[in-house]
Amino acid sequence: MKKTFNVNGMHCSHCMKRVAEILKQFPGVIRARVSLKRHQASIIMDENTNLKAMMELLEQAGYPLEEIDR
């Protein structure tokens, strides 16, 4: 399954790398592409990925997500 999110709080390349690192290490995430220019993350994940937990983890790290395609 593929989902795209707006990433809030991402201001520099370090932020972008941190978001990508968190996403890529999250269980069930197959691929994550993060764009600083668009302030977005496109994520391919398996059907069993705990989306709520992933979003909470990023929010705790200072990068709240907003799903833009449902």
C-alpha positions, 0 to 999 in steps of 0.5 A, a space after each residue: 500500500 502506498 500513502 503520501 503525507 505532508 511532513 510538518 516541522 521539516 526545515 533542513 536536510 538534516 530534518 529530511 534525513 531524520 524523517 527518512 531514517 525513522 520511516 525506513 526503520 519502522 516495521 512494515 515500511 518497504 520504501 520511504 521517499 522524503 522531499 524537503 522541497 515538497 515537505 512530503 513523504 511517500 511511503 510504501 508499506 505492507 498492509 499490516 503496518 501500524 499507521 497510527 503508531 508510525 504517525 505518533 512516533 514521527 510526531 514525538 520526534 517533532 515531525 507531525 504527518 498529515 495524510 494527503 491521499 486516502 
